[in-house]
Amino acid sequence: MSNLSVNHANGRSSDRLCSSLSNGGLVMMNYPIILIPHSIQRAQSVNPPVPVFTETEPLKPSSPPEIYDRKVLIRWMIVGFVASLVLAFFNIWLGITAITLSAFIVAYLAWSMNQSFPRRKRDHDNQVRKYPKLLQSYQQAKREYEQQINRIHSHENIASYRKLELLRILRQTKTHDGGNSKAQVGFSEAKFYAYLTHYFKDKVKRGLTLNIPNFKYHYSPDFVYIDKAVNLYIDIEIDEPYAYNSKVPTHFIGASKDTNRNNFFLDKNWLVIRFSEEQVVRYPQSCCKAIAKVIANVLGDNLYLSQFAMVADLEPMKQWTESEALYMADTNYRQTYLIN
């Protein structure tokens, strides 16, 4: 039961974790409707960061150096010869000067190569001597990096990282504002509350309020599951198709007040679980099992779920349209299960 019908525009649609199908432009949902904030969904699927391997593989030593680089010398000889022929065509002395200059350059390069050969050979010998150790060090660093990646990608580490990320996200959850709600209590709430407190003890509260910014009224959830140890809050709602006395449809597909309300709680980092009234009246234990499943899925903790081994899973129930809610009101459908 939603305790206040408020058109609190939010500007986005809810994050929904449930199966749906399109029907005439409406989104057909099944109860229970389970809504989980996107931040919590992301925490459940995020992977730990992977460091970048920064080591550079050492270059394998080249061939031993030669005293003379014949290719360089021959190249300069050819350049000098061609240049001298071209210049000699215009002036013989320019040609002689060019061939002389090229011969000088080739001679200087040959002398320079001869002089640098001991140093080049020494450098090459050092590279050859150091290469095995450098390669071994690189391969060791690569093996350690791969081992680190394997540890990071291990199931245990990913689970631990996601758990820490989830706890970080849950610490951002905004709590309720008060605890003296005057909202009308629905027909089915008292009986269902007894089941909730049986299975979840004192973690389920009633009568809490949350202020709506720039609005004189507040939201009052039907029930709130609170795990203060991790700061997990779940808004638990019971949706009836119409008001018992006035027969006015209350919850139905496309109802903006429900969407706005859901978004309000999602923005505060709360989970939202909506049951149909018929579900909590006919199958209260299975509804409690559905809540325990959500808690187990989010926290990875089967503490509550383990006590439902003998309880059947809750059968989905199709959410109704506004016209269907009107028909249900005309036929007094709620009386078919509330009299039980």
PyMOL commands that set and color helices and strands:
alter all, ss='L'
color gray80, all
select helices_A, chain A and resi 38-45+70-90+92-152+155-170+189-203+256-267+277-282+284-299+305-308+322-330+335-338
alter helices_A, ss='H'
color red, helices_A
select strands_A, chain A and resi 20-23+26-31+33-35+204-205+210-211+218-219+223-227+232-239+271-276+317-318
alter strands_A, ss='S'
color yellow, strands_A
deselect
rebuild
show_as cartoon
